[in-house]
């Protein structure tokens, strides 16, 4: 196995750990490593969820701003049409834009 840990390397590591910590400490060491790995994975999942929530809030904010901009443009179309003396009652913004363009071309 190139670049990985094979069975012979694992045995060597286990033997060194057994000599350093003794047979009584190995289960405790393994348990603490397992707990640490669990905590790490939990923190990783929480961070990923936090990032997803943040991205979602940014998208929602962009949508709200986009909606506000559309409403502002629609309001501006109505205001321009009114200022030009065009009746705005019952007309869509597209109809108002056509009338505004027609009026501007004629002038």
C-alpha atoms as a printed R data frame, in Angstrom:
    type eleno elety resid chain resno       x      y       z
1   ATOM     1    CA   UNK     A     1   0.000  0.000   0.000
2   ATOM     2    CA   UNK     A     2   1.698  3.206  -1.144
3   ATOM     3    CA   UNK     A     3   1.315  6.242   1.115
4   ATOM     4    CA   UNK     A     4  -1.120  4.505   3.472
5   ATOM     5    CA   UNK     A     5  -0.918  2.591   6.712
6   ATOM     6    CA   UNK     A     6  -0.845 -1.160   6.206
7   ATOM     7    CA   UNK     A     7  -1.305 -3.989   8.732
8   ATOM     8    CA   UNK     A     8   2.378 -4.144   9.663
9   ATOM     9    CA   UNK     A     9   2.503 -0.397  10.378
10  ATOM    10    CA   UNK     A    10  -0.673 -0.656  12.488
11  ATOM    11    CA   UNK     A    11   0.883 -3.450  14.553
12  ATOM    12    CA   UNK     A    12   4.021 -1.373  15.102
13  ATOM    13    CA   UNK     A    13   1.966  1.648  16.205
14  ATOM    14    CA   UNK     A    14  -0.105 -0.533  18.532
15  ATOM    15    CA   UNK     A    15   3.062 -2.029  20.053
16  ATOM    16    CA   UNK     A    16   4.568  1.421  20.654
17  ATOM    17    CA   UNK     A    17   1.326  2.623  22.256
18  ATOM    18    CA   UNK     A    18   1.222 -0.466  24.454
19  ATOM    19    CA   UNK     A    19   4.787  0.183  25.619
20  ATOM    20    CA   UNK     A    20   4.190  3.911  26.224
21  ATOM    21    CA   UNK     A    21   0.837  3.798  27.963
22  ATOM    22    CA   UNK     A    22   0.455  0.246  29.225
23  ATOM    23    CA   UNK     A    23  -2.449 -2.147  28.757
24  ATOM    24    CA   UNK     A    24  -4.650 -0.385  31.334
25  ATOM    25    CA   UNK     A    25  -4.468  3.030  29.681
26  ATOM    26    CA   UNK     A    26  -5.168  1.940  26.075
27  ATOM    27    CA   UNK     A    27  -8.977  1.563  26.438
28  ATOM    28    CA   UNK     A    28  -9.164  4.958  28.126
29  ATOM    29    CA   UNK     A    29  -7.024  6.497  25.376
30  ATOM    30    CA   UNK     A    30  -9.195  4.926  22.658
31  ATOM    31    CA   UNK     A    31 -12.367  6.136  24.417
32  ATOM    32    CA   UNK     A    32 -11.069  9.710  24.629
33  ATOM    33    CA   UNK     A    33 -10.046  9.610  20.957
34  ATOM    34    CA   UNK     A    34 -13.535  8.387  20.027
35  ATOM    35    CA   UNK     A    35 -15.128 11.145  22.081
36  ATOM    36    CA   UNK     A    36 -12.860 13.726  20.442
37  ATOM    37    CA   UNK     A    37 -13.763 12.466  16.965
38  ATOM    38    CA   UNK     A    38 -17.466 12.619  17.846
39  ATOM    39    CA   UNK     A    39 -17.135 16.195  19.089
40  ATOM    40    CA   UNK     A    40 -15.193 17.163  15.974
41  ATOM    41    CA   UNK     A    41 -17.858 15.713  13.662
42  ATOM    42    CA   UNK     A    42 -20.616 17.413  15.671
43  ATOM    43    CA   UNK     A    43 -18.856 20.792  15.417
44  ATOM    44    CA   UNK     A    44 -18.296 20.230  11.685
45  ATOM    45    CA   UNK     A    45 -22.011 19.536  11.094
46  ATOM    46    CA   UNK     A    46 -22.996 22.589  13.135
47  ATOM    47    CA   UNK     A    47 -20.599 24.778  11.143
48  ATOM    48    CA   UNK     A    48 -21.944 23.454   7.843
49  ATOM    49    CA   UNK     A    49 -25.539 24.097   8.962
50  ATOM    50    CA   UNK     A    50 -24.623 27.585  10.115
51  ATOM    51    CA   UNK     A    51 -23.037 28.293   6.728
52  ATOM    52    CA   UNK     A    52 -26.149 27.003   4.902
53  ATOM    53    CA   UNK     A    53 -28.379 29.198   7.083
54  ATOM    54    CA   UNK     A    54 -26.190 32.237   6.389
55  ATOM    55    CA   UNK     A    55 -26.257 31.606   2.622
56  ATOM    56    CA   UNK     A    56 -30.047 31.230   2.784
57  ATOM    57    CA   UNK     A    57 -30.416 34.518   4.667
58  ATOM    58    CA   UNK     A    58 -28.232 36.289   2.085
59  ATOM    59    CA   UNK     A    59 -30.375 34.900  -0.761
60  ATOM    60    CA   UNK     A    60 -33.567 35.976   1.028
61  ATOM    61    CA   UNK     A    61 -32.161 39.471   1.597
62  ATOM    62    CA   UNK     A    62 -31.242 39.731  -2.088
63  ATOM    63    CA   UNK     A    63 -34.759 38.621  -3.059
64  ATOM    64    CA   UNK     A    64 -36.360 41.220  -0.786
65  ATOM    65    CA   UNK     A    65 -34.129 43.954  -2.218
66  ATOM    66    CA   UNK     A    66 -34.952 42.805  -5.751
67  ATOM    67    CA   UNK     A    67 -38.684 42.884  -4.982
68  ATOM    68    CA   UNK     A    68 -38.350 46.351  -3.455
69  ATOM    69    CA   UNK     A    69 -36.486 47.574  -6.541
70  ATOM    70    CA   UNK     A    70 -39.221 46.219  -8.832
71  ATOM    71    CA   UNK     A    71 -41.907 47.951  -6.778
72  ATOM    72    CA   UNK     A    72 -39.902 51.186  -6.840
73  ATOM    73    CA   UNK     A    73 -39.554 50.996 -10.642
74  ATOM    74    CA   UNK     A    74 -43.282 50.318 -11.012
75  ATOM    75    CA   UNK     A    75 -44.012 53.298  -8.784
76  ATOM    76    CA   UNK     A    76 -41.690 55.448 -10.904
77  ATOM    77    CA   UNK     A    77 -43.492 54.379 -14.101
78  ATOM    78    CA   UNK     A    78 -46.847 55.397 -12.633
79  ATOM    79    CA   UNK     A    79 -45.412 58.710 -11.428
80  ATOM    80    CA   UNK     A    80 -43.869 59.540 -14.824
81  ATOM    81    CA   UNK     A    81 -47.110 58.648 -16.601
82  ATOM    82    CA   UNK     A    82 -49.098 60.857 -14.218
83  ATOM    83    CA   UNK     A    83 -46.649 63.729 -14.690
84  ATOM    84    CA   UNK     A    84 -47.090 63.438 -18.472
85  ATOM    85    CA   UNK     A    85 -50.846 63.618 -18.086
86  ATOM    86    CA   UNK     A    86 -51.495 59.971 -18.951
87  ATOM    87    CA   UNK     A    87 -54.413 58.292 -17.188
88  ATOM    88    CA   UNK     A    88 -53.011 55.472 -15.075
89  ATOM    89    CA   UNK     A    89 -56.297 53.914 -13.912
90  ATOM    90    CA   UNK     A    90 -56.679 50.242 -14.869
91  ATOM    91    CA   UNK     A    91 -53.502 50.125 -16.955
92  ATOM    92    CA   UNK     A    92 -50.569 47.789 -16.511
93  ATOM    93    CA   UNK     A    93 -47.031 49.073 -16.300
94  ATOM    94    CA   UNK     A    94 -46.352 47.711 -19.788
95  ATOM    95    CA   UNK     A    95 -49.293 49.675 -21.180
96  ATOM    96    CA   UNK     A    96 -48.091 52.792 -19.385
97  ATOM    97    CA   UNK     A    97 -44.574 52.337 -20.798
98  ATOM    98    CA   UNK     A    98 -45.987 52.067 -24.330
99  ATOM    99    CA   UNK     A    99 -47.987 55.262 -23.843
100 ATOM   100    CA   UNK     A   100 -44.978 57.067 -22.338
101 ATOM   101    CA   UNK     A   101 -42.763 56.003 -25.260
102 ATOM   102    CA   UNK     A   102 -45.435 57.044 -27.783
103 ATOM   103    CA   UNK     A   103 -45.824 60.422 -26.122
104 ATOM   104    CA   UNK     A   104 -42.047 60.989 -26.022
105 ATOM   105    CA   UNK     A   105 -41.640 60.024 -29.697
106 ATOM   106    CA   UNK     A   106 -44.401 62.402 -30.744
107 ATOM   107    CA   UNK     A   107 -42.810 65.310 -28.875
